[in-house]
Amino acid sequence: MIIADLKLEKMNRRNCWICKMCKDESKRAPSNLTLEEVLQWAQSFEKLMATKYGPAVYTAYLKLEHSDENIQFWMACETYKKIASRRSRVSKAKKLCEIYIQPESPREINIDSSTRKAIIRNIQEPTQSCFEEAQKIVYMHMERDSYPRFLKSEMYQTLLKTIQSNNNS
């Protein structure tokens, strides 16, 4: 698991700096979170996902909405694609399938049945790209659905105002 995944797993409402800051505007964001980065998030979903803090803030927002399975799956796929060992890839692919792909799985993602069936059928000999189609679908759902809500959310707006006021002081 990569460091970013560990940070996101440990994040909850009690220890999340984003959540604390949104509840109490006197709290400060990390000093290396810049106004430039926060403004980039509004330019495109791709830019949000490419910045240092964007994925963590977006994930915190989705957790508050109780809809973070898509971002968790997407990030797990990014990690999965880097696995070189066939044995590790088979193990991780089965785990991803159990958690996100199987019907009625604990964190089932919203993908079409043909994509789901293809993944389940090919899971015995998974390739590095076997989740690619599902990952694209999930990315599209996030970009079209939850990303616009994120930009309008109290969380993003409060973070933006706080950083703008910190820049002006």
N, C-alpha and C positions, 0 to 999 in steps of 0.2 A: 504494500500500500504506500502511496506517495504521501509526503508531508501534508499537502493541501487536503487530502482525504482525511487524514487524522485530525486536522484542525476542524474540519467541517463536522466530523463525527462527534467531537467533544463539545461542539457548540450547542448550548441550550439557552433558554430565556434568562436563566439566572446569571450565567457567565458571559453572555454574548455582548461585546462592547457596542454593537450596533443597536441591540434591543435596549440596553441601558441608556444609550444616548438619545434614542427616540422617546423614551419616557421622561428624561430629564435633560433639557437642552443645555444645562450648565456642564454636562459631561462633554469631554472632548474626544474627537476621533483620533486615531493614531496620527502622530505628527507627520508620518511619511505618506498619508493619504492626502492627495492634492486636489484642489478645486478642478484643475485641468482633467484629472482622471475621472472625477465624479461627473463632470460635464460630458466627457467622452461617452459615458454609459448611455446617454440619451441620443447619441448619434446613430447607433445601430446595436442590435443584439450581438452581432459579431464583435464589435468593439468592447462591449460590456464583458464578454467572455474572454477577451484577449488581455484584459488589464490585470494588474496585480490583485486588487481587492474586489473587483467586480463579481467574480463567481461566488465569493464568500458572502457578499452582501445580498446578492440575488438568492442564494441558497437560504440565507436567514429569512428573507421575505417569504420564500416558498414554504419554509417550515412553519411560519406564522399562519400561513394559509392552509396548512396541512396538505400540501400538494408538492412535496419535494421529491417524489419518486422519479420524475423525469430527469431532473438535474443530477440526482444520485446515480441513475442508470447511465446517463451521458458521461459523467466523470469516470464511472467504473469501466466503461468501454474505452475511454482514453487510456486508462491504465492497462486494460486488457490488451490493447493493440501493441503495447511495448513488451509483452511477455515473449521471450525467445524460446524458452524451454517448452517442448511439446507436452510434457507431463504436467507442468504448471498451467499451461493453456487449457488442457482438458479439464483439470480440476476447477479452474476459475470459470470456464465456460459453463460447466454444470451448475456451479453456484449461482452465476448470473441468471441462468435459466430458471432455477428453483425460486429465486427471489423476485425476478421481474417479468419473465416470459410466460411461464406456465399459467394456464387459466386458473383463476382463484389463488394465485401466488400472493404472498404477503404484501408485496409492493408492485403489483401488476401494472404495467404500463399500457397505454392506449395505442395499440398497433393493430393493423388489419390482420385478419385470420390467415391469409396466405403467407405473410411475413412470419407470423408466429409459427405456423406449421413448418415452414422451411427451416427455421432455426432449430426447432425441436427435432426434426428429421436429421439434421446434419450435426447434431451436438456430439455424437460419438467420435467424430473426427473433425473437430472445430478448426477452422482456419483463423488467421489474424483478422480477417475481414468478415467473419460470419455474423457479427452483430451490426454491421455497417448500415444496412437498410433500416433496421429498427432504430438505430442511432439517428439517422437522417430524419425519420418520421418524428421522433421525440424532439429533436432540435427544432423542427418546423412548428410543432405544437407550442413549444416554449416561446419561439420568436413571434408567433401570431396571436397567442392567447395570453400567457402570463406576463410576458415582457411588457406589453403596453399597460397592463394593470400595475406592474411594478413601478413604471415611470410616473403613474398618477398616484401611487400609494403614499400614505402618510410617512412611511419609513423613508422612502427616497427623498420626498420633499423636505422632511425634517433634516435629513443628513445633508442635503444640498444647502439649505438655509444656514445650518450650523457651520458648515465649512466656509460658506461665503462670509458669514459674520466673523469667523476666526481669521479669515484673510484680511478683513477690513480693520481688525483691531491690532 
